[in-house]
Amino acid sequence: MSLTTPADPPALRLTNLLLAPTARTRRDPDAVFDRMIARASRGRAPLSAENAADLEHLRLALRAFADFPGLSPLGWTAGQELVRLRIRNRVVVGDLRARHPEVADEPVTAPVFVVGMPRTGTTLAYNVLSRSPGHRGPQLWEMTYPGLAVDDARRAALIRRTGRKFAMTSRLSATWDTIHPMYAAAEEEDTFIRAHSEMHASAVPMPDYLDRLATFDARPDYRFLRDTLQLLSHGRPARRWVLKHPANLFHLAAIRDVFPDARFVWTHRAPEVAMASLCSLAESARRIHRRPDAVDLAGIGPEWLAIMSRGVTRALEQRAALGADVVVDLPYDRLTADPGAVLPDLFERLGARWRADDDANLAAALEAPRNRPVHRYTLDRFGLTPDDVHAAFGDYLTLLRTLPA
C-alpha cells in the first residue's frame, strides 16, 4: 500500500518563520539548561541531590536537539519545552513536598502499569482500567501543572490552559491527532511526569542520551513518579493508580524496586505491526521538529528497530526475574476479538471488580477511535521488511508463541 506524504500545514511554516530569531540560543544549550534550572528554582526549595543528579541526564537530550543540523526553529522551541516542563515538575513537586511533609504518608498501593509496544492495545486497556471507579490515571492537566487539590474553578482554568498548550501540536501536524490525540482532562502517559524516556528520541537522534538510559539507574525517575502520585493523591479520594507509557516496558525492574507491589499488564501483538505504527509516530514527530529536507523516512525504521528490540530484550530479561503473577499477558487478538469477556477477566486477575460503570467505559473506549480518521502505516515506507523485524525480535516471538490464542 502506497502512502502519500501529507503537506506541512501553513501554520507550521508560519510558526517556523516567526520563531527563527529564537534559534540563536542553540549555540549554547548548556547555558539554556542552567537557566531553566535557575528560573524553576527561584523562590522554591532547592532540588534534592538525587533529583538534581537525575535531571542532569536531560542535558544530553537538550544538546541533541541543539546539535542536530536539520532542526527547525519550532523544533528547538519544542525541545526546550520538553526539558523545561520536566525540570519545572521536579522543582514544583519537591517544593510542595517540603512545605507539606504529610504528603509523604500517602500510600501508592499496588499500582498497575500497562506496558507494551505501540499499537498493541495499550490505549484500550489503559483507558478502561484507569477510568474504573476504584482506579485513576494521571490526567494531562495535572501532569502539566502538578499540585495539591484545587477547587472546581481553578481546575477548569488549568484544564483550559493545558488544552491551549497542547492544541498547538494538532494545528502544526497533519497526522498527530489521528495517531495520538491528547485531551487536557483525559488520562495520559506518565512520561509527562517523569524526566526520561527513550521516546524523546523520536524527534532527533539522541545517541548519547540513549546510551545513558541503557546504563543509568532509572529508579530516581520512578521515585519521582511515586512522589508525584502521592502529591496528586493528597486530599483526594483514595484510588488505585494506573499508569501507561511504552518505554516503561524497558524498566520493569526499576519500577518494581520503587513500587514493590506493582503489577504489569503487558499487551502483545505481531511486532511488525507495532513497529510500523511507531515509525509513523516518529515521522509525525520529525515533521514537527525538523526542516522538511531533514525528514529521512528510510532511516526511521532501522533506528527505531534497534531501540525497540534492545528495549524488549531487556524487558524479557527483567521479566524472568519477576514473580509468576507480577506480569499479566494480554494478547491484542484476544482483547479485540472479545473485550467484553477479556477485560473483566483481566480485572479479576488484578484483584479488581468489574462493574456496570466499566461496561460503559468499555463502550466509550471502543467508540472513540471510530470518530477519528484511520491511522494507516506500512513498514516499507520506513525502510523495513517483516523479515527485518522478525530477526530483531526473535526472543519476543518465542514468547508470543507461548501465549493463548
C-alpha positions as CSV (number, residue, x, y, z in Angstrom):
1,M,0.0,0.0,0.0
2,S,1.5,3.3,-1.1
3,L,1.0,6.2,1.3
4,T,1.3,9.9,0.4
5,T,3.2,12.4,2.4
6,P,0.9,15.0,4.0
7,A,1.7,18.6,3.2
8,D,3.0,20.7,6.1
9,P,0.2,22.8,7.5
10,P,0.6,26.5,6.7
11,A,0.6,27.2,10.4
12,L,3.8,25.1,10.7
13,R,5.6,27.1,8.1
14,L,4.5,30.4,9.6
15,T,5.5,29.3,13.1
16,N,9.0,28.4,12.0
17,L,9.3,31.8,10.3
18,L,8.2,33.6,13.5
19,L,10.5,31.6,15.7
20,A,13.6,31.9,13.6
21,P,15.2,34.6,15.7
22,T,15.0,32.4,18.8
23,A,17.2,29.7,17.3
24,R,20.4,31.6,18.2
25,T,20.3,30.1,21.7
26,R,21.1,26.7,20.2
27,R,24.7,27.8,20.2
28,D,25.0,27.2,24.0
29,P,22.4,24.5,25.1
30,D,24.2,24.1,28.5
31,A,23.6,27.7,29.3
32,V,19.9,27.3,28.3
33,F,19.7,24.2,30.6
34,D,21.3,26.0,33.5
35,R,18.9,29.0,33.1
36,M,15.9,26.6,33.2
37,I,17.1,25.2,36.5
38,A,17.7,28.6,38.0
39,R,14.3,30.0,36.8
40,A,12.3,27.0,38.0
41,S,14.1,27.1,41.4
42,R,13.6,30.7,42.1
43,G,11.6,31.1,45.3
44,R,11.3,27.4,45.8
45,A,13.0,24.7,47.9
46,P,16.3,23.6,46.2
47,L,16.3,20.3,44.3
48,S,17.3,17.3,46.3
49,A,20.7,15.9,45.4
50,E,19.1,12.8,43.8
51,N,16.7,14.9,41.7
52,A,19.4,17.3,40.6
53,A,21.6,14.5,39.5
54,D,18.8,12.7,37.7
55,L,17.8,15.8,35.7
56,E,21.4,16.2,34.5
57,H,20.8,13.3,32.1
58,L,18.3,15.6,30.3
59,R,21.2,17.9,29.5
60,L,22.2,15.3,26.9
61,A,18.7,15.4,25.4
62,L,18.8,19.2,25.1
63,R,22.3,19.0,23.5
64,A,21.0,16.5,21.0
65,F,18.3,19.0,19.9
66,A,20.7,21.8,19.6
67,D,23.3,19.8,17.7
68,F,21.0,18.3,15.0
69,P,21.7,20.2,11.8
70,G,18.2,19.8,10.4
71,L,16.4,21.1,13.4
72,S,13.7,23.7,12.7
73,P,13.1,26.8,14.9
74,L,10.0,25.1,16.2
75,G,12.0,22.0,16.9
76,W,14.3,24.0,19.1
77,T,11.4,25.6,20.9
78,A,9.7,22.2,21.4
79,G,13.0,20.6,22.6
80,Q,13.4,23.3,25.2
81,E,9.8,22.9,26.3
82,L,10.2,19.1,26.7
83,V,13.1,19.7,29.1
84,R,11.7,22.8,30.8
85,L,8.4,21.0,31.8
86,R,10.3,18.2,33.4
87,I,12.7,20.5,35.3
88,R,9.7,22.5,36.5
89,N,7.9,19.4,37.7
90,R,10.8,18.3,39.7
91,V,11.2,21.6,41.4
92,V,7.5,22.2,42.0
93,V,6.8,18.8,43.4
94,G,9.9,18.9,45.6
95,D,8.9,22.3,46.9
96,L,5.3,21.3,47.7
97,R,6.5,18.1,49.5
98,A,9.0,20.2,51.5
99,R,6.2,22.5,52.6
100,H,3.7,19.7,53.2
101,P,5.6,16.8,54.6
102,E,2.4,14.9,55.3
103,V,2.2,14.2,51.5
104,A,4.9,11.5,52.0
105,D,2.4,9.5,54.1
106,E,0.1,8.9,51.1
107,P,0.0,5.3,50.1
108,V,0.5,4.3,46.5
109,T,-0.8,0.7,46.7
110,A,-0.5,-2.0,44.0
111,P,-0.3,0.4,41.0
112,V,-0.9,-1.1,37.6
113,F,1.5,-0.4,34.7
114,V,0.1,-1.0,31.3
115,V,3.2,-1.8,29.1
116,G,3.7,-2.9,25.6
117,M,4.8,-1.6,22.2
118,P,2.6,0.9,20.4
119,R,-0.5,-0.4,18.6
120,T,-0.7,-3.4,20.8
121,G,-3.9,-2.5,22.7
122,T,-2.2,-0.4,25.4
123,T,-4.6,2.5,25.0
124,L,-7.8,0.4,25.2
125,A,-6.6,-1.5,28.2
126,Y,-5.3,1.7,29.9
127,N,-8.5,3.7,29.3
128,V,-10.8,1.0,30.7
129,L,-8.5,0.3,33.7
130,S,-7.8,3.9,34.6
131,R,-11.4,5.0,34.3
132,S,-12.8,2.3,36.5
133,P,-14.5,3.8,39.7
134,G,-11.8,2.4,42.0
135,H,-8.9,3.4,39.8
136,R,-7.4,6.6,38.4
137,G,-4.8,7.6,35.9
138,P,-2.9,10.9,35.9
139,Q,-4.6,13.4,33.6
140,L,-2.7,15.6,31.2
141,W,-3.6,18.9,33.0
142,E,-2.4,17.7,36.4
143,M,0.9,16.3,35.0
144,T,1.4,19.7,33.3
145,Y,0.6,21.6,36.5
146,P,1.1,19.2,39.4
147,G,0.0,20.4,42.8
148,L,-2.3,20.0,45.7
149,A,-6.1,19.6,45.3
150,V,-7.8,22.7,43.9
151,D,-11.4,23.9,43.7
152,D,-13.5,23.4,40.6
153,A,-12.8,26.9,39.2
154,R,-9.1,26.6,39.4
155,R,-9.3,23.1,38.0
156,A,-11.3,24.3,35.0
157,A,-8.8,27.1,34.4
158,L,-5.8,24.7,34.5
159,I,-7.6,22.4,32.0
160,R,-8.2,25.3,29.7
161,R,-4.6,26.4,29.9
162,T,-3.4,22.9,29.2
163,G,-5.7,22.5,26.3
164,R,-4.4,25.6,24.7
165,K,-0.9,24.5,25.2
166,F,-1.3,21.1,23.6
167,A,-3.7,22.2,20.9
168,M,-0.7,23.7,19.2
169,T,0.5,20.2,18.3
170,S,-2.7,19.5,16.5
171,R,-2.5,22.7,14.5
172,L,1.1,22.1,13.5
173,S,0.7,18.4,12.4
174,A,-1.5,16.9,9.8
175,T,-1.4,13.5,11.4
176,W,-0.8,13.8,15.2
177,D,-4.5,13.7,16.2
178,T,-5.0,10.6,14.2
179,I,-2.2,8.8,15.8
180,H,-2.2,10.1,19.4
181,P,-4.9,12.6,20.2
182,M,-4.3,14.4,23.5
183,Y,-7.0,15.9,25.8
184,A,-6.3,18.1,28.8
185,A,-8.9,16.4,31.0
186,A,-8.1,12.8,30.0
187,E,-5.7,10.2,31.3
188,E,-2.3,10.4,29.6
189,E,1.1,8.7,29.7
190,D,3.2,9.2,32.8
191,T,6.1,10.4,30.6
192,F,4.6,13.9,31.2
193,I,5.6,13.5,34.9
194,R,8.9,11.7,34.6
195,A,12.0,13.1,33.1
196,H,13.3,10.2,31.0
197,S,12.0,8.2,28.0
198,E,13.6,6.5,25.0
199,M,10.7,8.1,23.1
200,H,12.3,11.5,23.4
201,A,14.5,10.4,20.5
202,S,11.5,10.4,18.1
203,A,12.3,14.0,17.2
204,V,16.0,13.9,16.6
205,P,18.8,11.4,17.0
206,M,20.0,11.1,20.7
207,P,22.8,8.5,20.8
208,D,24.5,9.9,23.9
209,Y,21.2,10.2,25.8
210,L,20.0,6.7,24.7
211,D,23.3,5.2,25.8
212,R,22.9,6.8,29.1
213,L,19.4,5.4,29.5
214,A,20.7,1.9,28.8
215,T,23.1,2.1,31.7
216,F,21.9,4.6,34.2
217,D,19.8,3.9,37.4
218,A,16.2,4.5,36.4
219,R,14.9,4.3,40.0
220,P,15.3,8.0,40.8
221,D,12.9,8.8,37.9
222,Y,10.4,6.3,39.2
223,R,10.8,7.6,42.8
224,F,9.8,11.0,41.5
225,L,6.8,9.4,39.8
226,R,5.9,7.9,43.2
227,D,6.4,11.3,44.9
228,T,4.1,13.0,42.3
229,L,1.4,10.3,42.7
230,Q,1.5,10.9,46.4
231,L,1.0,14.6,45.8
232,L,-1.8,14.0,43.4
233,S,-3.4,11.6,45.9
234,H,-3.3,14.0,48.8
235,G,-6.7,15.5,49.7
236,R,-8.5,13.4,47.1
237,P,-10.4,10.1,47.2
238,A,-8.2,7.1,47.6
239,R,-7.9,5.1,44.3
240,R,-5.6,2.7,42.8
241,W,-3.2,4.3,40.3
242,V,-2.9,3.0,36.7
243,L,0.0,4.2,34.6
244,K,1.0,3.8,30.9
245,H,4.0,4.6,28.7
246,P,5.6,2.4,26.1
247,A,9.2,2.8,27.4
248,N,8.1,1.7,30.9
249,L,8.4,-1.8,29.4
250,F,12.2,-1.4,29.4
251,H,12.4,-0.6,33.1
252,L,10.3,-3.3,34.8
253,A,13.0,-4.0,37.4
254,A,13.3,-0.3,38.4
255,I,9.5,0.1,38.6
256,R,9.2,-3.0,40.8
257,D,12.0,-1.8,43.1
258,V,10.2,1.5,43.7
259,F,6.7,0.0,43.7
260,P,7.2,-3.5,45.3
261,D,3.6,-4.4,44.8
262,A,3.2,-3.1,41.3
263,R,1.5,-5.3,38.6
264,F,2.2,-5.1,34.9
265,V,-0.3,-5.7,32.1
266,W,1.8,-6.5,29.0
267,T,-0.1,-6.2,25.7
268,H,1.2,-8.2,22.8
269,R,0.8,-8.0,19.0
270,A,2.9,-9.0,16.0
271,P,6.0,-6.8,16.2
272,E,5.9,-5.8,12.6
273,V,2.5,-4.1,13.1
274,A,3.7,-2.3,16.2
275,M,6.9,-1.2,14.5
276,A,5.1,0.3,11.5
277,S,2.8,2.3,13.8
278,L,5.8,3.5,15.9
279,C,7.6,4.6,12.8
280,S,4.6,6.5,11.7
281,L,4.5,8.3,15.1
282,A,8.2,9.1,14.7
283,E,7.6,10.5,11.2
284,S,4.9,12.9,12.6
285,A,7.3,14.0,15.4
286,R,10.1,14.6,12.9
287,R,7.9,16.7,10.6
288,I,7.1,18.9,13.6
289,H,10.7,19.3,14.8
290,R,12.7,19.3,11.6
291,R,13.1,21.1,8.3
292,P,11.3,19.2,5.5
293,D,14.6,18.2,3.9
294,A,15.8,16.6,7.1
295,V,13.0,14.1,7.4
296,D,14.6,10.8,6.2
297,L,11.8,8.2,6.1
298,A,14.0,5.3,5.2
299,G,16.2,6.0,8.3
300,I,13.3,5.9,10.8
301,G,12.8,2.1,10.6
302,P,16.3,0.9,11.3
303,E,16.8,3.5,14.0
304,W,13.7,2.5,15.9
305,L,14.0,-1.2,15.3
306,A,17.3,-1.0,17.1
307,I,15.8,1.0,20.0
308,M,12.7,-1.2,20.5
309,S,14.4,-4.6,20.0
310,R,17.0,-3.7,22.6
311,G,14.4,-2.5,25.0
312,V,12.1,-5.6,24.6
313,T,15.1,-7.8,25.1
314,R,15.8,-6.0,28.3
315,A,12.2,-6.4,29.3
316,L,12.3,-10.2,28.7
317,E,15.4,-10.5,30.8
318,Q,13.8,-8.5,33.7
319,R,10.5,-10.3,33.4
320,A,12.3,-13.6,34.0
321,A,13.3,-12.3,37.5
322,L,9.8,-11.2,38.5
323,G,7.3,-13.4,40.2
324,A,4.8,-15.5,38.2
325,D,1.8,-13.3,38.9
326,V,3.6,-9.9,38.5
327,V,3.1,-9.7,34.7
328,V,-0.3,-10.4,33.1
329,D,-0.1,-11.0,29.4
330,L,-2.8,-9.5,27.2
331,P,-2.7,-10.6,23.5
332,Y,-4.1,-8.0,21.1
333,D,-6.1,-10.5,19.1
334,R,-7.9,-11.8,22.2
335,L,-8.5,-8.3,23.5
336,T,-10.0,-7.0,20.3
337,A,-12.0,-10.2,19.5
338,D,-13.9,-10.2,22.7
339,P,-13.1,-7.3,25.0
340,G,-16.3,-7.7,27.0
341,A,-15.0,-11.1,28.2
342,V,-11.3,-10.5,28.3
343,L,-11.3,-7.2,30.3
344,P,-13.4,-8.5,33.1
345,D,-11.1,-11.4,33.4
346,L,-8.1,-9.0,33.5
347,F,-9.8,-7.1,36.3
348,E,-10.2,-10.3,38.3
349,R,-6.5,-11.2,37.8
350,L,-5.6,-7.8,39.1
351,G,-7.8,-8.1,42.2
352,A,-10.3,-5.6,40.9
353,R,-14.1,-5.9,40.4
354,W,-15.8,-5.3,37.0
355,R,-18.9,-3.1,37.5
356,A,-21.6,-1.6,35.3
357,D,-19.6,1.6,35.0
358,D,-16.8,-0.5,33.4
359,D,-19.2,-1.7,30.7
360,A,-20.0,1.9,29.9
361,N,-16.3,2.8,29.9
362,L,-15.5,0.0,27.5
363,A,-18.3,1.1,25.1
364,A,-16.9,4.6,25.1
365,A,-13.3,3.4,24.6
366,L,-14.4,1.3,21.6
367,E,-16.4,4.1,20.1
368,A,-13.7,6.8,20.3
369,P,-11.4,5.6,17.5
370,R,-14.4,5.3,15.1
371,N,-14.7,9.1,15.2
372,R,-11.2,9.6,14.0
373,P,-9.5,9.1,10.6
374,V,-7.9,5.7,10.1
375,H,-4.2,5.6,11.0
376,R,-2.5,4.0,8.0
377,Y,1.1,2.9,8.0
378,T,3.4,0.4,6.3
379,L,6.9,-1.0,7.1
380,D,8.4,-0.4,3.7
381,R,7.8,3.3,4.0
382,F,10.4,3.3,6.7
383,G,13.0,1.0,5.2
384,L,12.0,-2.2,6.9
385,T,10.6,-5.6,5.9
386,P,8.8,-8.2,8.1
387,D,11.9,-10.3,8.0
388,D,14.0,-7.5,9.4
389,V,11.6,-7.2,12.3
390,H,11.3,-10.9,12.9
391,A,15.1,-11.2,13.0
392,A,15.4,-8.4,15.6
393,F,12.6,-9.7,17.8
394,G,13.4,-13.5,17.8
395,D,13.2,-14.0,21.6
396,Y,10.0,-12.0,21.8
397,L,8.4,-14.1,19.0
398,T,9.2,-17.1,21.1
399,L,7.2,-15.6,24.0
400,L,4.3,-14.8,21.7
401,R,4.1,-18.4,20.6
402,T,3.5,-19.5,24.2
403,L,0.6,-17.2,24.8
404,P,-3.0,-18.4,24.5
405,A,-4.6,-17.7,21.1
